Amino acid sequence: MPKSKPSIFALILAGGSGTRLWPRSRQHQPKQLLPLLSNRTMLQETVDRIRPIIPADHIFVVTNARYAATVRRQLPELPHRNIIGELDGRGTAPSIGLGGLWMQKLDPDAVMISLHADHFIGKPKEFRRVLLDAVRVARDGSLVTLGIKPDRPETGYGYIHRGELVKRLGDQEVYRVAQFMEKPNAATAARFVDSGEYYWNSGIFAWKLTTLWEEYATHQPILCEQLQQIGAALGTTREQATLKRIWRKIKNETIDVGIMEKSKRVVTLPMEVGWSDVGSWATLHDLLPHDTNLNVVVGEHLGIDTSSSLIYGNNRLIATVGLKDIIIVDTGDAVLICPKHRAQDVKYIVEALKKSKKNRYL
């Protein structure tokens, strides 16, 4: 009989704090656990998006331990063991490795798709097609990253510079990755887009577990050894004690810097799926339905000469006069007001709150 294909697992990273969506996103309930774009939370939407191709028992979520109970309530269809609580955030490289340890126990030859819980995808059917193509490429031993074809010279994203064409899967192109680029200035971003050779770095990946462990051993040998110690204890009476002991020693590292930028096995599949990382209130303004004045209104709003603004209320009327391109967010205990073009700077409010020890607003 022919050998069956290795399993497909999905790992959803759901531990971020979403500071640029303050004051709605807070430490006790960050943006991925909120219903910002529909009546489903962003985490639930992420799971809904991949369920047609991946069964619930093959979907794992890595999150901060403080959110684990909330995640389980939001995703009752996932097995209890599939919600993995980190003691502290250590970056995406340890998080992905930790998820891989649990998948390895079920099928060491499996392919992992790594996703973020706070992304928006406007074309989910097309997205699933690209994911399945990425799995096919990953089975050949490549580290696959999904690149977003840019529609504007965005300075808030990292970029992928494509190399030579490796192959085609029908209409889907597969390119060698020449280089990962940091967030560029406006002129550089415009040059990237004009060249047609650069894609936004989505942070969505696919790889075989065996390939991933080889890359960890080569580029992050200390982390690899630490993860294997944790893996040896999973499912035993030593599991929690070992995790606590080892995890505090693990250094912060991203998968991009720690593995992807170092590996020679990285390819990219470009896609156009209506992707957004929902990184700010300005992004939400772009994604949510507008009224005739191009305002996005959540709650009750009375506007005079108000346009192109986001008004996010909380059980009380917000009245505005003469506003354009403004963000107003009312959460009852805090109100944010800022120009839309400064939406990325909301994270500095959070930093100032921490510095002034106003923890009740965090």
C-alpha positions as CSV (number, residue, x, y, z in Angstrom):
1,M,0.0,0.0,0.0
2,P,1.3,3.5,-0.7
3,K,2.5,5.5,2.3
4,S,-0.1,8.1,3.5
5,K,0.8,11.7,3.4
6,P,2.1,13.3,6.6
7,S,-0.5,15.2,8.7
8,I,-1.1,18.9,8.5
9,F,-1.2,20.8,11.8
10,A,-1.8,24.5,12.4
11,L,-0.2,26.5,15.1
12,I,-1.9,29.8,16.0
13,L,0.2,32.4,17.8
14,A,-2.1,34.3,20.2
15,G,0.1,35.8,22.9
16,G,0.5,39.4,21.8
17,S,-0.8,42.5,23.7
18,G,-2.0,44.7,20.8
19,T,-0.9,48.0,22.3
20,R,-1.7,50.0,19.2
21,L,-5.4,49.2,19.7
22,W,-5.5,50.6,23.2
23,P,-7.8,51.4,25.0
24,R,-9.9,48.6,23.6
25,S,-7.1,46.1,23.7
26,R,-5.8,45.6,27.2
27,Q,-3.4,43.3,29.1
28,H,-6.3,41.2,30.4
29,Q,-8.0,41.0,27.0
30,P,-5.8,41.8,24.0
31,K,-7.0,42.4,20.5
32,Q,-6.9,38.7,19.3
33,L,-9.5,37.9,22.0
34,L,-11.9,40.7,20.9
35,P,-14.7,40.8,18.3
36,L,-13.3,43.8,16.4
37,L,-14.4,42.9,12.8
38,S,-17.5,40.8,13.4
39,N,-19.4,39.1,16.2
40,R,-16.5,36.5,16.4
41,T,-13.2,37.3,18.0
42,M,-10.1,37.6,15.8
43,L,-8.9,34.3,17.2
44,Q,-12.2,32.6,16.4
45,E,-12.1,34.0,12.9
46,T,-8.6,32.6,12.4
47,V,-9.7,29.1,13.4
48,D,-12.9,29.4,11.3
49,R,-10.7,30.3,8.3
50,I,-8.7,27.2,8.4
51,R,-11.3,24.6,9.6
52,P,-12.3,23.6,6.0
53,I,-8.8,22.2,5.5
54,I,-7.5,21.3,9.0
55,P,-9.6,19.4,11.6
56,A,-10.0,20.9,15.1
57,D,-7.8,18.3,16.8
58,H,-4.9,19.3,14.6
59,I,-5.2,23.0,15.5
60,F,-3.0,24.2,18.4
61,V,-2.9,27.7,20.0
62,V,0.1,29.1,21.9
63,T,-0.8,31.9,24.1
64,N,0.2,33.6,27.4
65,A,-0.8,31.4,30.3
66,R,-3.1,34.2,31.6
67,Y,-5.2,33.9,28.5
68,A,-5.4,30.1,28.3
69,A,-8.7,29.8,30.1
70,T,-10.3,32.5,27.8
71,V,-8.9,30.8,24.7
72,R,-10.5,27.5,25.8
73,R,-13.8,29.2,26.3
74,Q,-13.7,30.8,22.9
75,L,-12.6,27.6,21.2
76,P,-14.5,24.7,22.8
77,E,-14.1,22.6,19.7
78,L,-10.3,22.3,20.3
79,P,-9.0,19.6,22.6
80,H,-7.9,20.9,26.0
81,R,-4.3,19.9,25.4
82,N,-4.1,21.9,22.2
83,I,-4.2,25.2,24.1
84,I,-0.6,25.8,25.2
85,G,0.0,28.5,27.9
86,E,3.4,30.1,28.0
87,L,4.7,31.3,31.4
88,D,6.2,34.4,29.8
89,G,6.6,35.7,26.2
90,R,9.9,34.7,24.8
91,G,9.3,35.6,21.1
92,T,8.0,33.5,18.2
93,A,11.0,31.1,17.9
94,P,10.4,29.5,21.3
95,S,6.6,29.7,20.9
96,I,6.7,27.9,17.5
97,G,9.1,25.3,18.9
98,L,6.9,24.7,21.9
99,G,3.9,24.1,19.6
100,G,6.0,21.8,17.5
101,L,6.9,19.6,20.4
102,W,3.2,18.7,20.9
103,M,2.7,18.1,17.2
104,Q,5.8,15.9,17.1
105,K,4.2,13.5,19.7
106,L,1.2,13.0,17.3
107,D,3.1,12.8,14.0
108,P,6.8,13.6,13.8
109,D,6.6,13.8,10.0
110,A,3.8,16.3,10.0
111,V,3.7,19.7,8.2
112,M,3.1,22.7,10.5
113,I,1.4,25.9,9.3
114,S,2.2,28.8,11.6
115,L,-0.4,31.6,11.7
116,H,-1.1,34.7,13.8
117,A,-4.4,35.2,15.7
118,D,-4.8,38.8,14.8
119,H,-4.7,38.9,11.0
120,F,-7.6,39.8,8.6
121,I,-8.0,37.8,5.4
122,G,-10.6,39.2,2.9
123,K,-10.4,36.2,0.6
124,P,-10.4,33.1,2.8
125,K,-11.0,30.6,0.0
126,E,-8.0,31.8,-1.9
127,F,-6.0,31.9,1.3
128,R,-6.8,28.2,1.9
129,R,-5.7,27.4,-1.6
130,V,-2.3,29.1,-1.1
131,L,-1.9,27.3,2.3
132,L,-2.4,23.9,0.7
133,D,0.2,24.9,-2.0
134,A,2.6,25.9,0.8
135,V,2.1,22.5,2.4
136,R,3.0,20.8,-0.9
137,V,6.2,22.9,-1.1
138,A,7.1,22.3,2.5
139,R,6.9,18.6,2.1
140,D,10.0,18.9,-0.2
141,G,12.0,20.2,2.7
142,S,11.7,24.0,2.2
143,L,10.8,26.6,4.8
144,V,7.9,28.4,3.2
145,T,6.9,32.0,4.0
146,L,3.8,33.6,2.4
147,G,4.4,37.0,0.9
148,I,1.7,39.6,0.3
149,K,1.8,41.4,-3.0
150,P,1.8,45.1,-1.9
151,D,-0.8,47.5,-3.2
152,R,0.9,50.6,-1.7
153,P,4.4,51.6,-0.4
154,E,3.7,50.7,3.2
155,T,6.4,51.6,5.7
156,G,4.9,49.7,8.6
157,Y,5.7,46.2,7.3
158,G,8.8,44.2,6.7
159,Y,9.5,43.1,3.2
160,I,10.6,39.9,1.4
161,H,12.9,40.3,-1.6
162,R,12.3,37.4,-4.0
163,G,15.1,35.6,-5.8
164,E,14.9,33.2,-8.7
165,L,11.7,31.3,-9.6
166,V,11.9,27.8,-8.2
167,K,8.8,26.3,-9.7
168,R,5.1,26.8,-10.4
169,L,2.1,24.9,-8.9
170,G,-0.5,25.7,-11.5
171,D,-0.8,29.5,-11.4
172,Q,1.1,29.7,-8.0
173,E,4.7,30.9,-8.3
174,V,7.3,29.8,-5.8
175,Y,10.4,31.9,-5.5
176,R,13.7,31.6,-3.5
177,V,13.9,34.2,-0.9
178,A,16.9,36.5,-1.6
179,Q,16.6,38.6,1.5
180,F,14.3,39.8,4.3
181,M,14.2,43.5,4.6
182,E,13.3,45.6,7.7
183,K,10.6,48.2,7.7
184,P,11.7,50.8,5.0
185,N,11.3,54.5,4.8
186,A,8.8,56.0,2.4
187,A,11.2,56.4,-0.5
188,T,12.6,52.8,-0.2
189,A,9.1,51.4,0.2
190,A,8.1,53.1,-3.1
191,R,11.1,51.6,-4.8
192,F,10.3,48.2,-3.5
193,V,6.7,48.3,-4.8
194,D,7.7,49.8,-8.2
195,S,10.2,46.9,-8.7
196,G,7.6,44.2,-8.4
197,E,10.2,42.0,-6.7
198,Y,9.2,42.7,-3.1
199,Y,6.4,41.4,-0.9
200,W,5.1,42.3,2.5
201,N,6.2,39.8,5.1
202,S,3.0,38.2,6.5
203,G,4.7,36.1,9.2
204,I,2.7,33.1,7.9
205,F,4.9,30.0,7.4
206,A,4.8,26.3,6.5
207,W,7.4,23.6,7.1
208,K,7.9,19.9,8.0
209,L,8.6,19.4,11.6
210,T,11.7,17.4,10.7
211,T,12.9,20.4,8.6
212,L,12.2,22.8,11.4
213,W,14.2,20.8,14.0
214,E,17.1,20.6,11.6
215,E,17.1,24.4,11.2
216,Y,16.8,25.0,15.0
217,A,19.7,22.6,15.6
218,T,21.8,24.5,13.0
219,H,21.0,28.1,13.8
220,Q,19.6,28.0,17.4
221,P,21.4,25.0,19.0
222,I,20.9,26.2,22.6
223,L,17.2,26.8,22.1
224,C,16.9,23.5,20.3
225,E,18.4,21.7,23.2
226,Q,16.2,23.5,25.7
227,L,13.1,22.6,23.7
228,Q,14.1,19.0,23.4
229,Q,14.4,18.8,27.2
230,I,10.9,20.2,27.5
231,G,9.7,17.7,24.8
232,A,11.1,14.7,26.7
233,A,9.0,15.7,29.7
234,L,5.7,16.3,27.9
235,G,3.0,13.9,29.1
236,T,4.9,12.9,32.2
237,T,4.7,14.0,35.8
238,R,7.7,16.1,35.2
239,E,6.1,18.2,32.5
240,Q,5.1,21.4,34.4
241,A,8.3,21.4,36.6
242,T,10.5,21.0,33.5
243,L,8.7,23.6,31.6
244,K,9.0,26.1,34.4
245,R,12.7,25.4,35.0
246,I,13.7,25.5,31.3
247,W,11.4,28.3,30.1
248,R,12.9,30.9,32.4
249,K,16.3,30.3,30.9
250,I,15.2,30.7,27.2
251,K,16.3,33.9,25.6
252,N,13.9,36.0,23.5
253,E,14.2,35.3,19.8
254,T,11.9,35.8,16.8
255,I,11.6,33.1,14.2
256,D,12.4,35.7,11.5
257,V,15.8,36.7,13.0
258,G,16.6,33.4,14.6
259,I,15.8,31.0,11.7
260,M,14.4,32.5,8.6
261,E,17.0,35.1,7.9
262,K,19.8,32.5,8.4
263,S,18.4,29.6,6.5
264,K,19.3,28.7,2.9
265,R,16.1,26.7,2.5
266,V,13.5,29.6,2.5
267,V,11.1,30.1,-0.4
268,T,8.1,32.4,-0.7
269,L,4.7,32.0,-2.2
270,P,3.2,35.4,-3.2
271,M,-0.5,35.9,-2.7
272,E,-3.3,38.4,-2.9
273,V,-5.9,37.5,-0.3
274,G,-6.9,40.8,1.2
275,W,-4.5,40.5,4.1
276,S,-4.0,42.9,6.9
277,D,-2.3,42.6,10.3
278,V,-5.0,44.9,11.9
279,G,-2.1,46.8,13.5
280,S,-3.9,50.0,14.4
281,W,-7.2,51.9,14.6
282,A,-6.5,53.4,11.2
283,T,-6.4,49.9,9.8
284,L,-9.7,49.1,11.4
285,H,-11.1,52.2,9.8
286,D,-10.1,50.9,6.4
287,L,-11.6,47.4,7.0
288,L,-14.9,48.1,8.6
289,P,-18.0,49.3,6.7
290,H,-18.2,53.1,6.2
291,D,-21.3,55.4,6.1
292,T,-21.9,58.0,3.4
293,N,-19.4,60.4,5.1
294,L,-16.7,57.7,5.1
295,N,-17.0,57.4,8.9
296,V,-16.8,54.1,10.7
297,V,-19.2,54.2,13.7
298,V,-19.5,51.6,16.5
299,G,-22.1,52.8,19.0
300,E,-24.1,56.0,18.9
301,H,-22.7,59.0,17.0
302,L,-24.1,62.4,16.1
303,G,-21.7,64.2,13.6
304,I,-21.8,67.6,12.1
305,D,-19.3,68.1,9.2
306,T,-17.5,64.9,10.3
307,S,-15.9,62.7,7.8
308,S,-13.3,59.9,7.2
309,S,-13.2,59.2,11.0
310,L,-13.5,56.3,13.3
311,I,-15.9,56.7,16.2
312,Y,-15.9,53.8,18.6
313,G,-18.4,54.3,21.4
314,N,-19.3,52.7,24.7
315,N,-23.0,53.0,25.6
316,R,-23.1,56.8,25.4
317,L,-23.5,59.3,22.6
318,I,-20.4,60.7,21.0
319,A,-21.1,64.1,19.2
320,T,-18.5,65.6,16.9
321,V,-18.3,68.9,14.9
322,G,-15.9,69.6,12.1
323,L,-13.7,66.5,12.3
324,K,-11.8,64.8,9.5
325,D,-9.4,61.8,9.6
326,I,-9.8,61.5,13.4
327,I,-10.0,58.5,15.7
328,I,-12.1,58.5,18.8
329,V,-12.3,55.4,21.0
330,D,-14.4,55.5,24.3
331,T,-14.1,52.4,26.6
332,G,-15.9,53.9,29.6
333,D,-12.7,54.3,31.7
334,A,-10.6,55.8,29.0
335,V,-11.0,57.9,25.8
336,L,-8.5,58.0,23.0
337,I,-8.5,60.9,20.5
338,C,-5.8,61.2,17.8
339,P,-5.4,62.0,14.1
340,K,-5.7,58.9,11.9
341,H,-2.2,59.3,10.5
342,R,-0.8,59.1,14.1
343,A,-2.6,55.8,14.8
344,Q,0.7,53.8,15.0
345,D,1.8,56.1,17.9
346,V,-0.9,54.8,20.2
347,K,1.7,52.3,21.5
348,Y,3.5,55.3,23.1
349,I,0.4,56.0,25.2
350,V,0.8,52.5,26.6
351,E,4.5,53.0,27.3
352,A,3.7,56.3,29.1
353,L,1.0,54.6,31.2
354,K,3.5,51.9,32.2
355,K,6.1,54.5,33.1
356,S,3.7,56.5,35.2
357,K,2.4,53.2,36.9
358,K,-1.2,53.8,35.8
359,N,-1.7,50.1,35.6
360,R,-5.5,50.2,35.9
361,Y,-5.6,51.5,32.4
362,L,-3.3,48.8,30.9
